[in-house]
Amino acid sequence: MPELIEVEQYREALDVLCGETVMSVDIPDSAFVRPREAPLEVFDALVGRTLASTSRHGKLLLAHFGTKDDYVVGMRFGMTGRLLIDGVSPIETLEYASGRNDPAWDRAILDVGGHRVAMRDQRRLGSIELDPDTRQLGVEASTLTASALSGICTRRTKAIKAVLLDQALVAGLGNLLVDETLWQAGIDPRRSAGALSGHEIDAVAAQAVATVRTLSARGGSHTGDSFELRHLDATCHRCAGSMSHDTVGGRSTWWCATHQS
């Protein structure tokens, strides 16, 4: 699924079109628009505007239009969303999507300087929004500090995995990145966030940043060292312990029963 690494790849692909002008906007799936009551006509204001810059906060891709950053389009990609430019995406397939590549799944299409920019989403869990409120998102995961994570975890009884997945607290991490981070840090994903020691919080914050950096260089959230251990017959590479599986924070979760404590 697209986590912050994949969305950053989408941003880089879109950024190439900066300086180009929006020729048309087509949103064939009105249910893809947020907020749901927003009329499709609000996106007509983009026509004639220049794509000035791109940015990202967590899993939210932001396209800035106009000479004074007049309009900002927020793109969310859910579990199966991809960004395609002229039919090509930086990511060929996603872990939880089918192998099909059906243009019927194009939920929003912008013509930017003659280039077709499409949000293709099989499961329709993504969205497009004009001027999204980024204040609803937590701290950016790629620059997460121990101080910020300590403040987030204080007095929270939820499992540390659930806290890291909560986009209102930490923006950008998804299921694979969180499992890899906690596996590398040696922390049981079921542990109460508020019960972690200062040393453990330091380890989780540092490992989150390191995991994002390492897996970005490798090419995706699915390239973690623990990814191939996501089955019950697996033996942990770090300690030869057995892998465990359960649902934590509403997500399928894998961890080593030996070295993650």
C-alpha positions as CSV (number, residue, x, y, z in Angstrom):
1,M,0.0,0.0,0.0
2,P,1.2,3.6,-0.5
3,E,3.1,4.7,2.7
4,L,5.1,7.9,2.8
5,I,7.9,6.4,0.7
6,E,5.5,5.6,-2.2
7,V,3.8,9.0,-1.9
8,E,7.2,10.7,-2.1
9,Q,7.8,8.8,-5.3
10,Y,4.5,10.1,-6.7
11,R,5.5,13.6,-5.6
12,E,8.8,13.4,-7.4
13,A,7.0,12.3,-10.6
14,L,4.5,15.1,-10.4
15,D,7.1,17.7,-9.6
16,V,8.6,17.3,-13.1
17,L,5.5,19.1,-14.4
18,C,6.0,22.2,-12.4
19,G,5.6,25.3,-14.6
20,E,2.9,23.6,-16.7
21,T,-0.6,24.9,-16.9
22,V,-3.8,22.9,-16.1
23,M,-5.8,22.5,-19.3
24,S,-8.7,20.5,-17.8
25,V,-10.0,18.6,-14.8
26,D,-12.1,15.5,-14.9
27,I,-13.4,13.7,-11.8
28,P,-15.6,10.8,-13.0
29,D,-16.1,9.4,-9.5
30,S,-17.8,12.1,-7.4
31,A,-17.4,9.8,-4.3
32,F,-13.7,10.3,-4.5
33,V,-13.9,14.0,-3.6
34,R,-13.5,15.2,0.0
35,P,-15.3,16.6,1.8
36,R,-18.1,14.5,0.4
37,E,-20.5,17.5,0.1
38,A,-18.0,19.5,-2.0
39,P,-19.3,20.2,-5.5
40,L,-17.1,19.0,-8.4
41,E,-17.2,22.5,-9.8
42,V,-14.7,23.7,-7.2
43,F,-11.9,22.0,-9.1
44,D,-12.7,24.1,-12.3
45,A,-10.8,26.9,-10.6
46,L,-7.6,25.0,-11.4
47,V,-8.0,25.4,-15.1
48,G,-5.6,28.0,-16.4
49,R,-3.5,27.8,-13.2
50,T,0.2,26.8,-13.2
51,L,1.5,23.9,-11.2
52,A,3.9,25.9,-9.0
53,S,5.3,23.3,-6.7
54,T,4.7,20.0,-4.9
55,S,5.1,19.0,-1.3
56,R,4.1,16.1,1.0
57,H,3.0,15.7,4.6
58,G,2.9,12.0,5.6
59,K,0.8,10.2,3.1
60,L,-0.8,13.3,1.7
61,L,0.6,14.6,-1.6
62,L,0.1,18.4,-2.1
63,A,0.1,20.1,-5.5
64,H,0.3,23.9,-5.3
65,F,-1.2,25.9,-8.1
66,G,-1.0,29.6,-9.0
67,T,1.7,32.2,-8.8
68,K,0.8,32.9,-5.2
69,D,0.0,29.3,-4.2
70,D,-3.6,30.2,-4.7
71,Y,-4.9,26.6,-4.7
72,V,-3.6,23.5,-3.1
73,V,-4.9,20.0,-4.2
74,G,-4.5,17.2,-1.6
75,M,-4.2,13.7,-2.9
76,R,-4.6,10.7,-0.7
77,F,-4.0,7.2,-2.1
78,G,-5.6,4.8,0.5
79,M,-4.5,1.2,0.1
80,T,-4.4,0.7,-3.6
81,G,-4.0,4.2,-5.1
82,R,-1.3,5.1,-7.7
83,L,-0.4,8.3,-9.5
84,L,0.1,7.8,-13.3
85,I,1.5,10.4,-15.6
86,D,0.8,9.7,-19.3
87,G,-0.1,6.1,-18.2
88,V,3.1,5.5,-16.3
89,S,3.5,5.2,-12.5
90,P,6.6,5.2,-10.4
91,I,5.2,2.1,-8.8
92,E,4.1,-0.8,-11.1
93,T,2.1,-2.7,-8.5
94,L,1.2,-2.3,-4.8
95,E,1.4,-5.0,-2.2
96,Y,-2.4,-5.2,-1.4
97,A,-3.7,-4.5,-4.9
98,S,-4.5,-6.9,-7.8
99,G,-2.1,-7.2,-10.7
100,R,-4.6,-5.5,-13.0
101,N,-4.1,-2.0,-14.3
102,D,-7.5,-0.9,-15.3
103,P,-8.1,2.7,-16.6
104,A,-11.7,2.4,-15.3
105,W,-10.2,2.9,-11.9
106,D,-9.1,6.4,-12.7
107,R,-11.0,8.5,-10.1
108,A,-9.5,11.9,-10.9
109,I,-7.7,13.1,-14.0
110,L,-5.9,16.4,-14.6
111,D,-4.5,17.6,-17.9
112,V,-1.3,19.5,-16.9
113,G,0.5,20.9,-19.9
114,G,-0.8,18.2,-22.2
115,H,0.2,15.5,-19.7
116,R,-2.5,13.2,-18.3
117,V,-2.2,13.0,-14.5
118,A,-4.5,10.3,-13.1
119,M,-5.2,9.0,-9.6
120,R,-5.9,5.3,-10.2
121,D,-7.5,3.5,-7.2
122,Q,-9.0,0.1,-7.4
123,R,-10.6,0.1,-4.0
124,R,-11.6,3.8,-3.9
125,L,-10.1,4.4,-0.5
126,G,-8.2,7.4,-1.6
127,S,-9.5,10.9,-2.2
128,I,-8.8,14.3,-3.8
129,E,-9.5,17.5,-1.9
130,L,-9.1,21.2,-2.6
131,D,-7.2,23.1,0.1
132,P,-7.0,20.3,2.7
133,D,-6.4,21.1,6.3
134,T,-3.0,19.6,7.1
135,R,-3.3,20.6,10.7
136,Q,-5.3,17.4,11.1
137,L,-2.1,15.4,10.5
138,G,0.5,14.6,13.1
139,V,4.3,15.1,13.0
140,E,6.1,14.0,9.8
141,A,7.4,10.5,10.3
142,S,10.6,11.0,8.2
143,T,11.8,13.6,10.7
144,L,10.3,12.1,13.9
145,T,12.3,13.1,17.0
146,A,12.5,11.3,20.4
147,S,11.1,14.4,22.0
148,A,8.1,14.5,19.8
149,L,7.4,10.8,20.2
150,S,7.8,11.1,23.9
151,G,5.1,13.8,24.0
152,I,2.8,11.6,21.8
153,C,3.3,8.5,24.0
154,T,2.9,10.1,27.4
155,R,-0.2,8.7,29.2
156,R,-1.4,6.9,26.1
157,T,-2.5,3.3,26.9
158,K,-2.9,2.3,23.2
159,A,-0.4,-0.2,21.8
160,I,2.7,1.5,20.4
161,K,1.8,0.1,16.9
162,A,-1.6,1.8,17.0
163,V,0.0,5.1,18.0
164,L,2.5,5.0,15.2
165,L,-0.3,4.2,12.7
166,D,-2.5,7.0,13.9
167,Q,-2.1,9.7,11.2
168,A,-3.3,12.4,13.5
169,L,-0.3,11.6,15.7
170,V,2.5,10.5,13.4
171,A,1.9,11.2,9.7
172,G,3.3,8.8,7.0
173,L,3.8,5.4,8.5
174,G,1.7,2.4,7.4
175,N,1.6,-1.2,8.3
176,L,4.8,-2.3,6.7
177,L,6.9,0.6,7.9
178,V,5.7,0.3,11.5
179,D,6.3,-3.5,11.7
180,E,9.8,-3.0,10.3
181,T,10.5,-0.1,12.7
182,L,9.4,-2.1,15.8
183,W,11.3,-5.2,14.6
184,Q,14.5,-3.2,14.2
185,A,14.0,-1.4,17.5
186,G,13.2,-4.7,19.4
187,I,9.9,-3.5,20.7
188,D,6.8,-5.6,20.9
189,P,4.0,-3.9,18.9
190,R,1.4,-4.7,21.6
191,R,3.2,-2.8,24.3
192,S,1.4,0.2,25.8
193,A,2.9,3.4,24.3
194,G,2.8,5.1,27.7
195,A,4.8,2.3,29.3
196,L,7.8,2.6,27.0
197,S,11.0,3.8,28.7
198,G,12.9,6.9,27.5
199,H,15.5,4.6,26.0
200,E,12.9,2.6,24.2
201,I,11.2,5.8,22.8
202,D,14.6,7.0,21.6
203,A,15.1,3.7,19.8
204,V,11.7,3.7,18.2
205,A,12.0,7.3,17.0
206,A,15.5,6.8,15.6
207,Q,14.6,3.6,13.9
208,A,11.5,5.1,12.3
209,V,13.7,7.7,10.6
210,A,16.3,5.2,9.7
211,T,13.7,2.8,8.3
212,V,12.2,5.5,6.1
213,R,15.6,6.5,4.9
214,T,16.9,2.9,4.2
215,L,13.7,1.7,2.5
216,S,13.4,4.8,0.4
217,A,16.9,4.1,-1.0
218,R,15.8,0.5,-1.6
219,G,12.7,1.6,-3.5
220,G,9.7,0.9,-1.3
221,S,8.0,0.1,2.0
222,H,8.0,-3.6,1.1
223,T,11.8,-3.8,1.0
224,G,12.3,-4.1,4.8
225,D,14.5,-6.8,6.3
226,S,11.4,-8.2,8.1
227,F,9.1,-8.3,5.1
228,E,10.0,-11.8,4.1
229,L,9.3,-13.0,7.7
230,R,5.6,-12.3,7.4
231,H,4.5,-16.0,7.7
232,L,4.3,-18.4,10.6
233,D,7.1,-20.7,9.3
234,A,9.6,-17.9,9.3
235,T,12.6,-17.7,11.6
236,C,13.8,-14.3,12.7
237,H,17.0,-13.2,11.1
238,R,18.2,-11.4,14.2
239,C,17.8,-14.0,16.8
240,A,16.5,-17.2,15.2
241,G,13.3,-16.8,17.2
242,S,9.8,-17.6,16.0
243,M,7.6,-15.1,14.3
244,S,4.2,-14.2,15.9
245,H,1.1,-12.9,14.2
246,D,-2.0,-11.1,15.5
247,T,-4.2,-8.0,14.9
248,V,-2.8,-4.9,16.6
249,G,-4.3,-1.5,16.0
250,G,-6.8,-3.1,13.6
251,R,-4.0,-4.3,11.3
252,S,-2.3,-7.6,10.6
253,T,0.9,-7.5,12.6
254,W,4.1,-9.6,12.6
255,W,6.8,-9.6,15.2
256,C,9.5,-11.8,16.7
257,A,8.4,-13.4,20.0
258,T,12.1,-13.5,21.2
259,H,13.9,-10.3,20.6
260,Q,10.9,-7.9,20.5
261,S,9.9,-7.3,24.1
